[in-house]
Amino acid sequence: MTAESPFRRVSEPARELLEEIRRWPIFDPHSHIDPHRPAARDLDEILGYHYYTELAHSAGMPAADVAPELPPRARVENLARRLATLDNTVQYSWLVEIARTFHGFEGDRIGPEDVPGLYDRALHDRDGAAWDEKVWRTTNLEAVFLTNDFDDPLEGWDVEKYVPCLRTDDLALKLHRPGTVERLKAATGVDVGDLEGLRAAIGALFERFVARGARACAVSLPPDFAPRPAAPKRAVTPIRRALRGLDLRPDEHDEIRATVFWMLAEFCADFGLPFDLMIGPVRDVYPAGVAGGRDLFDRRVSLYEYRALFNHFSGVTFPVSTLAPDAGAELVAYSWIFPNVLPMGHWWYSNVPAFIAADLKARIQAVPKVKLLGYYSDAYKLEFILPKFDMYRRVLAETLAGEAVVKQGWTVERALEVAKLALVDNPRRVFEKPSRAARAAI
């Protein structure tokens, strides 16, 4: 098999669509790429992706086999012995495509006997930036959005290629934790002692991020979170107590989360930034799991809890990802009704072809095409962007071929118009640079 395997076993209309779709550059609006070390330097950085460690652990591998204190080659060899147990998964297909595309592998399965040679071919520590650039060109990347902590100095990379995004989980959900306030003071120079100081500090963060090329703000929210309009008078005392590191009651935690989150939405409105909402993870459900393999989702999450937010901030664009696969119908309905709600990508546990196909069919049939935000990689290393996007592009081609070209008689050109909007044109437009007018209004 070759690196072109996504072309095999598809219908003729799907093949025609896929051949064109794969020529387009990739605009990736959400990742966890480190811009200082974007591509993997060895095979351990590929197989260490939480998908592989958690699947192998689920299939019987002891967590100690991938402990961080082990040598990288030992971790790889331990995982390689378990790959046969998960070679039915789509994640395994990503691994094979990476090996074939970037490391000269020619088989269709990777066994323990293949690992020594593959490990040696995947060593790129000495290549550094040259390897990063090769992976970038091979993948045909246009832009990759990052996940930046609020105190990231945002220095040392090309922000046109690696686009900053202000990730705000620590501010919205962890203001009370030791270290958060100190980090905020160090990042902004603002003496954060009360509600007004907090507002000034967060405003300074937005100014710095936008000045450095940020085009979005993002947050991951638990299923029990319910946004509501801020009540500053009620929040003054809980926020002061949190900023001083005092113990808080549950109702005070709720007040702080609601107030800070609403404040973040206000600054998104002021600075003209989309506010990416990633809704649903429950942290540490399985404490004995491997790193990255301990969180799950709660099916009780509902976008109904976000109605006040969507109504109040009608000028803010909310690209929304929901973690539970069966939450897709509700996201379609909210995108159907609210002009500022857009369905974005297929996240985490929903990121398998069966769930993508169901979601995609509904979105294409029910959501205006100018609102479709097709896919993002959520990748930690550049090598994963191509196989993940190839997976999505194949499902997109098959869905448009079957549902539009065959069943409705669309031309291939009309189907390609929708595909290009979802994959390229809409993300470019939604995540364009904030306008000068928006910045000048601050």
Secondary structure, 3 states (H helix, E strand, C coil): CCCCHHHCCCCHHHHHHHHHHCCCCEEECCCCCCCCCCCCCCCHHHHCCHHHHHHHHHCCCCHHHHCCCCCHHHHHHHHHCCHHHHCCCHHHHHHHHHHHHHHCCCCCCCCHHHHHHHHHHCCCCCCCHHHHHHHHHHHCEEEEECCECCCCCCCCCCCCCEECCEECHHHHHCCCCCCHHHHHHHHHCCCCCCHHHHHHHHHHHHHHHHHCCCCCEEEEECCCCCCCCCCHHHHHHHHHHHHCCCCCCHHHHHHHHHHHHHHHHHHHHHHCCCEEEEECEECCCCCCCCCCCCCEECCCCCHHHHHHHHHHCCCCCEEEEECCHHHHHHHHHHHHHCCCEEEECCCHHHCCHHHHHHHHHHHHHHCCHHHCECCCCCCCCHHHHHHHHHHHHHHHHHHHHHHHHHHHCCCHHHHHHHHHHHHHHHHHHHCCCCCHHHHHCC
